[in-house]
């Protein structure tokens, strides 16, 4: 009965041991059915605060004194006094709602709105990593710094294999794959629950090859008339450690919920979120081209084409021949606004309309310096030091703005035709757009305007010292390296990328 009705029925085993009850037939409310079943027994049924049915002996049968001639201090008297004591109720705040997990037939984990709000994470994607079997990944774009977590992987599979839905309808993604939408741009303030489906059944969309993340929006009838505002902020070492001054990182979110109209049949939820993050990174990269990062030199000081020969004839120490410094300064801003209107037409017919707009800006500036040697190599005092007689030096700037827009709308209808039959309609429209720019400017010493090739010159040869795998260099002529008149344009490159994705979804159950 509990399984078919979805209502928990609680009892003590000792209260029902040996009892026989009458069979019950017919279409009855679950509480009335339990009462009829218990007729002729000493047991009663009542509902507790959680809505569960509690089967127990009558309350009047508890604490009835029995005749005794024992003194007040005797064990029997103390036991009688204990039976007369008042009922003690222990209550607490339930942070995790396991209702969804208890009633699903799949392997599913969830995070409630209360959990997402209280844990010290700034986005939905960071909160999701607390779920077993789920991990998060930063941007997979090699041209950008890995400054924030953007994607969710389920059971180790790439995010492109995961389907991201809002209330069961697919969210558009302007990425390499139309699946695996970036969750860092979706505000957590709109979520009533985050569901991670690790196995899929016939009911769910088969496009979620790795799994599905379903973002359940907040329900006005559960929240009632409420306001919730949260502001987080601070300064940390992520910002201002390379080129830019120190900046603040902060986030503000809020939710307003209202129920109104005749018999409180209308509900409205409005959620907003703004986040600003400044990060900076510094990287030392000895080389990014095969065979050009580290080279073994023989004692003659001249590099040969056969590296195996070089290793055999060298001192056994690798020489850095492409020393690069990178500095990334990044400003990340996002904001989102979501609204939901609900209408209980009757107790059996419910309608809802949800819309959301999510905006993300990632403004990154990359600074690069690159030293490349030539000429004769001379070994230093040990295998970690040395010197080159000639070289060239480059520096450049890359500006990489990335702007994403995502719109989402859905409408839902739920109708209980009978107690055993229901109708669900779901329609949605989602549009995602991504515009990326990449503007690269590089200058070089010794540029030949005719051939557009760089010449190796003695002022830009350098001495090096390798510590913990990272080389540092000192130019033969630091003044020449610092003179801007010695640099000419090597290249100017402008790239623009635009990706649009539209997903329209219609479903009837």
C-alpha positions in Angstrom: 0.0 0.0 0.0 2.8 2.4 0.9 4.6 1.7 -2.4 1.5 2.2 -4.6 0.3 5.4 -2.8 3.7 7.0 -2.3 2.9 7.7 1.3 5.3 6.5 4.1 3.6 4.2 6.7 5.4 4.0 10.1 4.9 1.4 12.9 6.7 -0.6 15.5 7.2 -4.3 14.8 6.1 -5.3 18.3 2.8 -3.4 17.9 1.7 -5.5 14.9 3.2 -8.9 15.7 0.4 -11.6 15.7 -2.3 -9.3 14.4 -4.7 -10.2 11.6 -6.6 -7.5 9.6 -9.5 -7.4 7.3 -8.9 -7.1 3.5 -9.8 -3.7 1.9 -11.0 -3.2 -1.6 -12.1 -0.2 -3.6 -10.7 3.2 -4.7 -10.1 4.9 -1.3 -7.8 7.6 0.1 -4.8 5.9 1.6 -5.6 7.1 5.2 -9.2 5.8 5.0 -8.0 2.5 3.6 -5.5 2.0 6.5 -8.3 2.8 9.0 -10.6 0.2 7.6 -7.8 -2.3 7.5 -7.2 -1.7 11.3 -10.8 -2.1 12.3 -11.2 -4.6 15.2 -7.6 -4.1 16.4 -6.3 -1.8 19.2 -4.3 0.2 16.8 -5.0 3.8 15.5 -3.6 5.8 12.6 -2.7 9.4 12.4 -0.6 11.7 10.1 2.6 13.3 11.4 4.1 16.6 10.3 6.0 15.1 7.4 2.7 13.6 5.9 3.5 10.0 6.8 0.9 7.7 8.4 1.8 6.5 11.9 0.2 3.3 13.3 0.4 3.0 17.1 -1.6 2.0 20.1 -4.1 4.6 21.4 -2.5 7.5 23.3 -5.0 7.0 26.2 -3.5 3.6 26.8 -0.1 5.1 27.6 0.9 6.2 31.0 -2.0 4.6 32.9 -0.9 3.9 36.5 -1.1 0.4 37.9 -1.8 -0.6 41.4 1.2 -0.9 43.6 2.2 -0.8 47.2 5.8 0.1 46.6 7.3 3.2 48.1 8.0 6.3 46.0 11.7 5.6 45.8 11.2 2.0 44.6 12.1 1.0 41.0 8.4 0.3 40.3 7.4 3.8 41.5 10.2 5.4 39.4 9.1 3.4 36.4 5.5 4.6 36.9 6.6 8.2 37.2 8.6 7.8 34.0 5.4 6.6 32.2 3.6 9.7 33.4 6.3 12.0 32.0 5.5 14.4 29.2 6.2 13.6 25.6 9.6 15.0 24.3 9.8 16.2 20.7 13.2 16.5 19.0 13.3 18.6 15.8 16.0 19.9 13.4 16.5 21.4 10.1 16.5 19.0 7.1 19.1 20.2 4.7 19.0 17.4 2.2 15.7 16.4 0.5 16.1 12.8 -0.6 12.5 12.4 -2.0 13.7 12.4 -5.6 16.4 9.7 -5.0 14.0 7.5 -3.0 11.4 7.4 -5.7 13.5 7.1 -8.8 14.2 3.8 -10.6 17.6 5.1 -11.9 20.9 5.7 -10.4 20.6 9.4 -9.5 22.2 11.9 -7.2 20.7 15.3 -6.3 21.6 18.6 -4.7 18.8 20.7 -3.2 18.6 24.4 -3.3 19.5 24.6 0.4 22.7 22.6 -0.2 23.7 24.7 -3.2 23.2 27.9 -1.3 25.1 26.9 1.9 28.2 25.2 0.5 31.1 27.6 -0.3 30.9 27.4 -4.1 30.1 30.2 -6.5 28.5 28.3 -9.4 26.4 25.2 -10.1 29.3 23.4 -11.8 31.5 23.8 -8.7 28.7 22.6 -6.4 28.2 19.5 -8.7 31.7 18.2 -8.0 30.5 17.3 -4.5 28.4 14.5 -6.0 30.0 11.0 -6.1 31.0 10.0 -9.6 31.0 13.6 -10.9 34.0 15.7 -11.6 34.5 19.1 -13.1 36.8 20.5 -15.8 38.0 24.0 -16.8 37.9 25.4 -20.3 39.1 22.9 -23.0 40.2 25.8 -25.2 44.1 25.7 -25.3 44.2 29.3 -26.3 42.7 30.5 -23.0 43.8 30.2 -19.4 42.2 27.6 -17.2 40.8 30.1 -14.7 37.3 28.6 -13.9 35.5 25.4 -13.9 33.0 25.1 -16.8 32.0 21.5 -17.5 30.7 18.5 -15.7 31.8 15.0 -16.5 29.9 11.9 -15.3 31.8 8.6 -14.7 34.9 10.1 -16.4 33.2 10.7 -19.8 33.7 13.9 -21.6 31.2 16.7 -21.1 30.2 16.4 -24.8 28.5 13.1 -23.9 26.3 14.6 -21.3 22.9 16.2 -21.9 22.0 19.4 -19.9 18.3 20.1 -19.5 16.1 22.6 -17.6 12.9 21.0 -16.3 13.5 18.1 -18.8 14.0 20.3 -21.9 17.5 20.5 -23.5 19.5 23.7 -23.0 21.2 24.9 -26.2 25.1 25.0 -26.2 27.2 27.1 -28.5 30.2 24.8 -28.3 32.0 22.2 -30.4 29.1 19.8 -29.4 25.5 20.7 -29.0 25.5 18.7 -25.8 27.5 19.5 -22.6 26.4 23.1 -22.1 28.7 25.2 -19.9 27.1 25.2 -16.5 29.2 28.0 -15.1 27.0 30.6 -16.9 23.7 29.2 -15.4 22.9 31.0 -12.0 22.4 28.7 -9.1 19.7 31.1 -7.7 17.1 29.6 -10.1 17.6 26.0 -9.0 15.2 24.1 -6.8 17.2 21.0 -7.3 20.2 19.7 -9.4 19.7 16.1 -10.6 22.5 14.0 -12.0 21.2 11.0 -13.8 24.0 8.5 -14.0 22.0 5.8 -15.8 19.2 6.5 -18.4 15.9 4.7 -18.9 13.6 4.7 -21.9 11.8 7.8 -20.6 14.9 10.0 -20.8 16.5 11.4 -23.9 19.0 8.9 -25.4 21.3 11.8 -26.4 22.8 11.8 -22.9 25.2 9.0 -23.7 27.3 9.7 -20.6 24.5 10.9 -18.4 22.1 13.8 -17.9 22.1 16.9 -15.7 18.6 18.2 -15.1 18.2 21.6 -13.6 14.9 21.8 -11.8 13.7 25.3 -11.4 12.2 26.7 -8.1 8.5 26.2 -7.3 6.6 29.2 -6.0 4.0 27.1 -4.2 6.8 25.5 -2.2 8.6 28.7 -1.4 5.5 30.7 -0.6 5.9 34.5 -0.1 9.7 34.8 0.4 12.8 36.9 -0.3 16.3 35.5 -0.4 19.4 37.7 -1.1 23.0 36.5 -0.9 26.2 38.6 -1.4 29.7 37.1 -1.4 33.0 39.0 -2.0 36.6 39.4 -1.3 40.2 39.9 -2.5 42.6 37.1 -3.1 45.9 36.1 -4.7 44.2 35.1 -7.9 43.9 38.7 -9.0 46.6 41.2 -9.7 49.6 38.9 -9.4 51.0 39.5 -12.9 50.2 42.7 -14.8 47.0 44.1 -13.5 46.3 45.8 -10.2 44.4 43.9 -7.5 40.7 43.6 -8.1 37.7 42.4 -6.1 35.9 39.1 -6.8 32.3 39.1 -5.8 28.9 37.6 -6.5 25.3 38.6 -5.7 22.2 36.6 -6.1 18.6 36.9 -5.1 15.2 35.2 -5.4 11.7 36.6 -4.9 8.7 34.3 -4.7 5.0 35.2 -4.5 1.7 33.4 -4.4 -1.4 35.4 -5.2 -4.9 35.4 -6.7 -8.1 33.7 -5.7 -7.3 30.7 -3.4 -3.6 31.4 -4.0 -3.7 29.6 -7.4 -1.0 31.8 -9.0 2.7 31.6 -8.3 5.7 33.7 -9.5 9.4 33.3 -8.9 12.1 35.8 -10.1 15.8 35.0 -9.7 18.8 37.1 -10.6 22.6 36.5 -10.3 25.7 38.6 -11.0 29.3 37.4 -10.7 32.7 39.1 -11.4 36.0 37.2 -11.1 39.5 38.5 -11.8 42.4 36.1 -12.2 46.0 36.2 -13.2 48.4 33.4 -14.1 52.1 33.2 -14.9 53.6 30.4 -16.9 57.2 29.5 -17.9 57.3 27.2 -20.9 60.6 26.0 -22.2 59.1 25.1 -25.6 55.9 24.2 -27.4 57.3 22.7 -30.6 58.5 19.1 -30.9 62.3 19.0 -30.6 62.6 22.8 -30.1 62.0 23.1 -26.3 65.1 21.2 -25.0 68.0 20.1 -27.2 71.1 18.1 -26.3 74.4 19.7 -27.6 77.6 17.8 -28.1 80.8 19.2 -26.6 81.6 20.9 -30.0 78.8 23.4 -29.2 77.0 23.0 -32.5 73.6 21.3 -32.7 73.4 18.4 -35.1 70.3 17.0 -36.8 70.5 13.6 -35.1 69.5 14.0 -31.5 70.5 10.5 -30.6 74.0 11.3 -31.7 73.8 14.5 -29.6 72.8 12.6 -26.5 75.6 10.1 -26.9 78.2 12.8 -27.5 76.9 15.4 -25.1 77.4 16.1 -21.4 74.0 14.5 -20.8 72.4 17.9 -20.0 69.4 19.3 -21.8 69.8 22.9 -23.1 66.7 25.3 -23.3 66.5 26.7 -26.8 62.9 28.2 -26.7 62.4 30.0 -23.5 58.9 31.4 -23.2 57.2 33.5 -20.5 53.4 33.8 -20.5 51.2 36.1 -18.3 47.4 35.9 -18.4 45.1 38.6 -17.0 41.5 37.7 -17.2 38.2 39.4 -16.2 35.2 37.2 -16.1 31.7 38.5 -15.7 28.4 36.8 -15.9 24.8 37.6 -15.1 21.5 35.7 -15.5 17.8 36.5 -15.0 15.1 33.9 -14.7 11.3 34.1 -14.2 8.6 31.5 -13.7 4.8 31.9 -13.7 2.6 29.1 -12.4 -1.1 28.6 -12.4 -3.2 26.0 -10.7 -6.3 26.0 -12.9 -7.8 23.2 -10.8 -6.4 20.7 -8.3 -5.8 18.4 -11.3 -4.7 20.9 -14.0 -1.4 22.8 -13.6 0.3 25.2 -16.0 3.8 26.8 -15.8 5.9 29.1 -18.0 9.6 29.6 -17.5 12.1 31.9 -19.2 15.7 32.8 -18.7 18.5 34.8 -20.2 22.2 34.1 -19.3 25.1 36.3 -20.4 28.8 35.6 -20.0 31.9 37.8 -20.9 35.4 36.5 -20.7 38.0 39.3 -21.4 41.5 37.8 -21.4 44.8 39.4 -22.3 47.9 37.2 -22.8 51.4 38.7 -22.7 54.2 36.6 -24.3 58.0 36.9 -24.4 60.1 34.4 -26.4 63.9 34.0 -26.6 65.4 31.7 -29.3 69.2 31.2 -29.5 71.6 30.3 -32.3 75.4 30.3 -32.8 77.7 28.4 -30.6 76.7 26.8 -27.3 79.1 26.9 -24.4 78.7 24.8 -21.4 78.7 26.6 -18.0 80.1 25.5 -14.6 77.6 22.6 -14.4 75.0 20.8 -16.4 72.3 23.4 -15.5 74.1 26.5 -16.9 75.4 27.5 -20.3 75.7 30.3 -22.9 74.7 31.1 -26.5 76.6 33.6 -28.6 73.6 34.9 -30.8 69.9 34.9 -30.6 66.6 36.7 -31.3 63.9 38.0 -29.0 60.1 38.4 -29.5 57.3 39.8 -27.4 53.6 40.1 -28.2 50.1 40.6 -26.9 47.0 38.6 -27.6 43.5 40.0 -26.7 40.8 37.3 -26.5 37.3 38.5 -25.8 34.6 35.8 -25.6 30.9 36.7 -25.3 28.2 34.1 -24.8 24.4 34.5 -24.8 21.8 31.9 -24.0 18.1 32.2 -24.1 15.7 29.6 -22.8 11.9 29.3 -22.6 9.6 26.4 -21.8 5.9 25.8 -21.1 4.5 22.9 -19.2 1.1 21.4 -18.7 0.2 18.7 -16.2 -3.3 17.1 -16.0 -4.4 14.3 -13.8 -7.1 12.7 -16.0 -7.8 10.0 -13.4 -6.0 8.8 -10.3 -4.2 6.3 -12.5 -3.7 8.4 -15.7 -2.0 11.7 -16.3 -1.1 13.9 -19.3 2.1 15.9 -19.5 3.0 18.4 -22.3 6.4 20.2 -22.6 7.5 22.7 -25.2 10.7 24.7 -25.2 12.9 26.9 -27.3 16.6 27.6 -26.6 19.1 29.7 -28.4 22.9 29.9 -27.7 25.4 32.2 -29.3 29.1 32.5 -28.8 31.4 35.2 -30.3 35.1 34.8 -29.9 37.7 37.2 -31.0 41.5 36.7 -31.1 43.7 39.7 -31.9 47.4 38.8 -31.9 50.3 41.3 -32.2 53.9 40.3 -32.1 57.2 42.2 -32.5 60.7 40.8 -33.1 64.3 41.8 -33.1 66.3 41.7 -36.4 63.3 41.5 -38.8 64.2 41.4 -42.5 61.4 43.4 -44.3 62.1 41.6 -47.6 62.0 38.0 -46.3 59.9 38.6 -43.2 62.4 36.4 -41.3 64.2 37.2 -38.1 68.0 37.4 -38.0 70.0 36.1 -35.1 72.2 38.8 -33.5 74.8 38.8 -30.8 73.1 41.3 -28.4 70.2 38.7 -28.0 72.3 35.7 -27.2 71.9 34.7 -23.6 73.2 32.8 -20.6 70.8 30.5 -18.8 70.4 28.8 -15.5 67.9 25.9 -15.0 66.4 25.6 -11.5 63.7 23.0 -10.8 63.1 22.5 -14.5 62.5 26.2 -15.2 65.1 28.2 -17.1 66.0 31.8 -16.5 68.1 33.8 -18.9 70.3 36.9 -19.0 70.9 38.7 -22.4 74.3 39.5 -23.7 73.2 43.1 -24.0 70.2 43.9 -21.7 70.1 47.5 -22.9 69.5 46.4 -26.5 66.7 44.0 -25.5 65.0 46.9 -23.6 65.2 49.4 -26.5 61.8 49.4 -28.3 63.5 50.8 -31.4 65.1 47.4 -32.0 61.8 45.7 -32.6 59.8 45.6 -35.8 56.3 44.0 -36.5 56.5 40.2 -37.0 52.7 39.7 -37.5 49.3 41.1 -36.8 46.5 38.6 -36.9 42.8 39.1 -36.3 40.4 36.1 -35.9 36.7 36.0 -35.3 34.6 32.9 -34.5 30.8 32.8 -34.3 28.8 29.8 -33.2 25.0 29.7 -33.1 22.9 26.8 -31.8 19.1 26.6 -31.7 17.2 23.7 -30.0 13.4 23.4 -30.1 11.8 20.7 -28.1 8.3 19.2 -27.9 7.2 16.3 -25.9 3.9 14.6 -24.9 3.5 11.9 -22.2 
